[in-house]
Amino acid sequence: MEAKKSFLEQKIDLESPNKNIVPITTSIGTDGKLTIGGCSIEELVEKYDSPLYILDELTLRNSCRAYKKALEKYYPGESLPIYASKANSSIFMSNLVSSEGFGLDAVSEGELLTALKGGVPNEKIVFHGNNKSDKELDFAVKNNIKVIVDNDYDLERLDKISNSFNRELEIMIRFTPGIECHTHKYIKTGSFDSKFGFGIEYLNTLFERISNTKHLKLKGIHAHIGSQIFELEPHNDLGEIMVNVILDAKKFGHDIKKLNVGGGLGIKYTEDDDPPSIYDWVKTISNSVVRACKKYNLDLPTLMCEPGRSIVSTAGITIYKIGAFKEIPGIRTYLAVDGGMSDNPRPITYQSNYSACLVRNPLNINSKNKYTIAGKHCESGDVLFKEIELADCKTGDLICVFGTGAYNNSMSSNYNRIPRPAALLVCDGEAEIIQKRESPFDLLKYDVLPDRFIKQN
Ligand SMILES: Cc1ncc(COP(=O)(O)O)c(C=O)c1O
């Protein structure tokens, strides 16, 4: 029987990186070891230590370009793709997406500042959030950043702010379209029972309330139905629902020019995943909006979308070093790595699956072993992989986990006072630091011992 091919031997889709498990520059060197972006992973770890986050520039740029090209191809009106920075927020990522003509979606003052520092033009930033602070709202308005109103509390405060400045303020609103999609319940946001956005049944009341304000101008609507979605049907339905909302708003005198369909396109984490391409996703959503606009004789709005995961996830890998082994006869063999739930909380939070390989034997030649890969944190659930097939491993070996560019670094913590890894960018055989490694001393920076305790000791 022919041996099963490794996922590393699959043909790489250069046009739509979300359809691959690995970064598009992944290759196996003449020594049989793993390289990304033309860099030897072993050499990178020698120089920068582990665990290590690595982003591949070409994969990032190809993902951005796929959205841009697909929008130009399939949407005849104006369009603006916006990077959902919650997926991986950094000055570098802000700068990269901006250089590809993207706007950026931020949900906190921290993400807003990061976007501005990275050079994203203010007018291309949108500000989301279901509980924005007064300070955050003020910051956004003063910096001419478009606020996406999520609830009445936002609306009341923006009304006050615009009155105090005595100037018009353009806003967008987020609503829940009542679309169900098959994804994890924590990342499903478009159904009626969601903490985000206005219920669709409330919109007429909302339109009237906005009409009664002096300075608020409703210019856009937004919906985001969930994340890691493989079906196209929900986004096909979304276009028509959103166009109907624009028509309803018209009855209240609102001239809505922007239609933002959120993000949500899934990526291939394992061989079982088969997400649509970026082109098919954009085509579906574009056709749906164009069809509905034609049907109701409406001018095409500016089409915005907010991909996060499908821009950055496949571009990212994490490298860990193997330490301890624990064999439980007849049950399993644990191998422990030098990171885990603090640098990647997704397995413990969403039971997420990934693909991985041994850096010195990526094709898993002569594999007979199944390992359970445990993190180093004091939590039994800190397990990155249950029963993964790997080539024979030993202490000191490096493991590469693929698809970790999104919602890993940005969701990381310092649980057990473990410093965050460094992050590198690789391209054409060169590696550059985009995030310095934290040290345990950095983690002490914000601790304060009150004076009277110092005196006591
Ligand atoms: C409002 C909004 N837009 C965009 C995104 C990005 O989604 P994804 O990373 O699945 O593309 C999210 C993710 O949670 C979101 O909440």
The ligand as an ORCA input file, in Angstrom:
! r2SCAN-3c Opt
* xyz 0 1
  C     -16.742     42.583     13.897
  C     -15.764     41.593     13.416
  N     -15.234     41.770     12.186
  C     -14.308     40.920     11.694
  C     -13.884     39.833     12.434
  C     -12.843     38.938     11.841
  O     -13.297     37.675     11.637
  P     -12.344     36.592     10.952
  O     -11.066     36.611     11.678
  O     -13.084     35.329     11.094
  O     -12.204     36.995      9.517
  C     -14.427     39.592     13.694
  C     -14.005     38.433     14.480
  O     -14.420     38.106     15.521
  C     -15.391     40.510     14.209
  O     -15.922     40.350     15.412
*
